[in-house]
Amino acid sequence: MDESNYDEFGNYIGPELATSSEEESEVEHDVEEAGSDHSEDEGPGPMAMELRVEAPQTQIVLHEDKQYYPDAEDVFGPGVEALVQEEDTQPLTEPIVAPITERKFQVDESAQLPDTMYTKEFLVDLLGHPNMVRNIALGGHLHHGKTALLDVLVAATHSWPEWDAATPIATPTTKMRQPNERAFGYTDVHRLERQRGIGLKSMPMSLVAQNTKGKSYALNIMDTPGHANFIDEVTAALRLADGVVVVVDAVEGVMSGTERVIRAAVREGLGITLVINKVDRLILELKLPPEDAYIKLKHTVEEVNNTIATCPHTDASMRVSPELGNVCFASASFGWCFSLESFAARYVDTWQMPVAPKELARR
């Protein structure tokens, strides 16, 4: 760089420089001369194409001439017919995504009421005597067998051919995969309940059952959901009940849902009857010997009593124990349920023992 062309402040004071347009013209002139020289020496050839300088593409392309997406022929092939509907034939009153038109969410039974082992008039007569009516709420944790326990009562008092023909299933997970869903969940009348395999609403049902002495009572049983999100259904059912049947899984024991039901029952001052369900799991799944199974069942009863003892406003009369008659052992999947007294009565009748069932139950 010549310093004489700049002053002390760095400003250019030298001769006039060529403009950019003049430089471009000189470059084009040099390229043309070089091209002419090569054409004269070597003639036209592949190297001549490399020396050609193309001008930038500045022409205007219309919107309809542009191709943003490939054509149907490019995508599907040359022999495919593509139909393009340009006009919107769907009216404005019809939504683009049609909603589900199914407005009935309850599973309808047939027009004829199910056949029962008793007459409907007998049930109505019992309901007319308050001292012969028992309002019961079934409560417990999720999938502990509340609905299945009610199915056992329904099968014992109703004509239910699907339930009689169904094969006993040991675990609830395999029972949900049964193809004949009419054999399980008699009170699951909501379509979502049958699809998801859980109870969503409290479902009442009235039937006639007998005690160990053969006396008939009208039972208004409310099957409550076990999910924590539907605890309000359980609370509403307990306000209508005279007592609560707490269903506990023999393997899982007392869970969070079980504790909520027990606390709500103690708060309402209701009598508690404990049903230890799924006793078959101790035999078929855990394969426990009789002594270990007895310890497991005893531990479940103690867990329930400890939960009752931790509730406020409780007393010793709310304690549950097999000798008090408020603890039952059941396997709803195999269709049996008994207390100590009922088992002793069946044992005495089977073996013709000269002893009273109560005396045998105390042993």
N, C-alpha and C positions, 0 to 999 in steps of 0.2 A: 504494500500500500504506500503510495507516494504521499509523504506528509506535507509536501508543498501545496497540495490541492485542498488542504483543510486549514482553517484558522485555529487560533488558540482555544476556541470554545468547541471545536469539533464540527463546525459547519462546513459543508462542501463549497469551495470557491473555485474549483477547477473548470475545465472546458465542459460544454454542454453534453450531456449523456443522451444516448439513443432511447427512444420510448419503447414500450412493450410491443406496440403494433409493428414498429420497424423491425424489432428482433424476430417476431413471428414470421414476417415476410421474408427475412433473410434465411431463416431456418427452412421454410418451405422451398425457397429458391435453391438452397443447397441440396435438399432431398430430391428435387426434380432433376438437378444436374447429375446427382449420383445415380438416379434411376435411368437416365438417358445413357450414361456411360456404360452401365451394366447391360442395357438392352442392345447397345451397339456392339459390345464385346462378346457377350455370351448368348444373346438372343432370348426369346421368351422361355421361361422354365419355371420350376417350382420355387427357386430362390427369388424370382421376381415378385411373388405374392407376399413374401415377407417384408419387402421394402415398401409395400403399399400402406399408406397411412390413411385410415378411415376416419371420416369426420364423425363427431358425436351425434347419436340419435336424439334429436330434439323435436321430432314431429309429435303431434298431439294424437293420442289414442282414445277413441270414444269409449264410454262405459259399456255399451252393448258389444263392442268389439273385443273387450278384455275377457279372458277365460280364467276365472278365479278357481273353479273346481273342474275336475275331469267330467267329460260327458258320460251319459249312460252307456254308450257304446264302448268307451274306453274301460269302463268298470266291469260291465257284464259280458262284453263280447259283441261281435258284429251281428250275431243271429238272434239277439234278444229284443223283444218288443217292450219298450218303456212307455208307460202312460203317465203323462204329466197333467194334473188337474190344476188349472190356473185359477178358476173361480171357486170361491168358498161356498160349497153346497150345504154346509151345516148351518142350520138357523141359529140366531143369537139366543133363542130361548133354550137351546140344548147346550149343556156344559161341555167343554172340551174333554174333561175327564169325568165320566159319569160316575156318580156315587153308587154305593151298594144299595140296591133296591129292596133288600131283605129287611122288612120292618118287624117281623115276628122273631123274637129272641127266645121265646119259651118253646120247649118241646111239648107238643100237644099229645095227650093220651087219646085213646079212642073214645068215641062218644059214650060207650058203655063203661061204667065204673068197674074197676078190677074186682074180681071175685074174692070174697073173704071167707074165713072159717066161721064167721059169725054173721048174723043178719045186721043190716044197716039200722033196723028199728031198735035192736038191742043196744047198739052204740048210742043212738039218740036218747034212749031211755036212761042210760048211765050218765050221759052228759046233763040230764035234768036233775041229778042229785050231786050237789057239790062235794059231799063227803066221799063220793066214789070217783072223783076226778083227780088226777095228778098231772100237774103242769111241770114238765121236765125240760131242762136245757142241756144239750150235749156240747161240751167244750173241751178244748185241748190244743196241743200244738199242731202245726201243719203236718199232714200225712201220718198222723198217729192212729187213724182208723175210726173217726167219728161216723162218717157216712157209711162205712162198711159195717159198723156195729148196728146202725139203724137198718141196714139191709138184712141183717140176720133176723131182726124183729119183724120186718115186713115179710120175709120169706116164711116165718113161722106162723103168721096170721093171714097171709094172702096166698092166692094161687099165682105163682110166679114160675112158669115153666122154664124160662131162660135161666133163672138162677139155679133151679134144680138140675138142669142139664149141664151147667158149667163145671169145668174141672177145677178143683180147689187149687189155689195158687198161694205159695208161701210168702212171697214178698210183694209189696205194693207196686214196685217198679215194673215187674213182669205182668202184674194184673192190668196195668194201664195199656199194655200192648195187646190185650185180648181183642180179637176181631168182633166179637159180639158185645157191644157196649151196653146193650139192654140187660145184660146179666149183672151189672154192677152200677152203683150210684143211682138208686131209685129216686132219691130226692134231688139229684142233679138235673134239674129241668131247664136250666139255662144253657144255651148252645156253647157259650164260652167256657162254662164249667166242664162240659164234656170234652171240649177241645184241649183245655189246659190241664185238666185233671185235678182241679182244686175247687173248693167252694167259694162263691162270691157273695151270696146272700143267705140270710137265715131262712130256712125252709121249714115250716111247721107241718106236722102230720099227726092225725088222730088214729088210734087203734085200740083194740081191747086185748089186754094181757092178764094172765092169772099169776097169783103168787104161789108159794109152795103149798099152801093149804087149799088151793083150787078156787080162791075167791077172785072174781073178775073186777078189773078196774079199767076205766077209760083213761088212756094216756095221751096227753097232748105234748108231743115231743117236738122240740125245735132244734134242728140240726144247724149249728153255727159254723162259720168259716174259721179256719185256723191260722190264716195269714195275718201278720201284724198290721197290715194296712186296713183290715176290716174288723178291727177290735170294737168299733162302734156297733156293729151288728151283734157282737157277743154281749155288749153292755145292755143293748135294748132287749135282747132275749132274756137276760137275767132279771130284768125288772118285771117280766111277765111270769117268771117261773117260781114254783114252790121249792124246787131243789135243783141241783146241778150235778150232772154226771161228768166227772173229769176223766178223760181217756188218756192214758199214758202208754207209750211204747215200752215194751219190756226190755228192749235192748238199749234204746236211747235214754230212757229215764226221763226225769223232769227237765224240761227245756224252758226257754224264755216264754213261749206262748202258754205253757202250763202254769207258770208262775203268775202271769197276768190274769188268767181265768180264776185261779185260786184267790188272789187278792180281791178281785171284783166280787166273787161269791162271798167272801168273808165280810166285805164292806156292805153287801146287801143283807147279810145275816141269813144266808141260805144254807141248808144242809148239804154236805158234800158226800157223794158216793164215788169211790175210786174204782175204775175198771182198768186193770192192767191188760192191755191188748197185745196181740202178736206174740203170745207165749210160744207159738210154734217156731219162732226164730231162734229161741234159746236151744231148741232141739235140732232143727234142720240146718241152721247157719252156724251158730257158735258150737253146736255139738257138746253142750255142757252135760256133765253127769248130774244125777238128781240132787246131790248135796250142793254143788255149785249153783244150780238153777234156783234152789231154795234160798241161798244167800243173795243171789241177784234180785229175786222178787222181794225179799225182806228189805234189802237196801232201797228199792224203789218206794216201798211203803214208808220207810223212815224219811226219805227225801221229801215226800208229800207232807208228812207231819212237821218236818222242820220248816217248810215253807209256810204252813198254816201258823206255826208258832211265832214266826217273825212278823206276821200281820198284826196291826193294831186292832184293839177291841175283839180279841179272840179269847176263847176259854177252852177248857179241857173237853167239853162236850162235842167240839168240832173235830176231835181226833178220829182218824180212820184206822181201822184194824180188822183183819179177817174174823177175829172172834166176835167183834161187834156186829158183823153182818153187813157192813158198808164197804166191803172190798170184794170185787169179783175178778176172776181170771178168765180171759177170753182169747179166742182166735177167730176173728171175724172172717178171715179168708177161708177157714175150714168150717165155719158155721157152728161154733159152740161157745158157750159162756156159762159159768157156774160160780156159785159162792160155796163156802164151806158147808152150809146147811143143805143147799140143793144137791151138792155132790154126795153128802152123807145120805140123803134120802134116796138118791138113785142107787147108791152102794147097798143100802139096806134092802131095797126092793129086789135088787139083782141077786143077792146072795141069801135072801130070806134070813137075815140076822135078827135075833131076839133083843134088839136094842133100839132105843128111840134115836131118830136122826140128830136131834139136838145134842144128845149125850155123846153120840159119835163125833159130832162136829167139834165139841169142846176138847176132844182128845188131840 
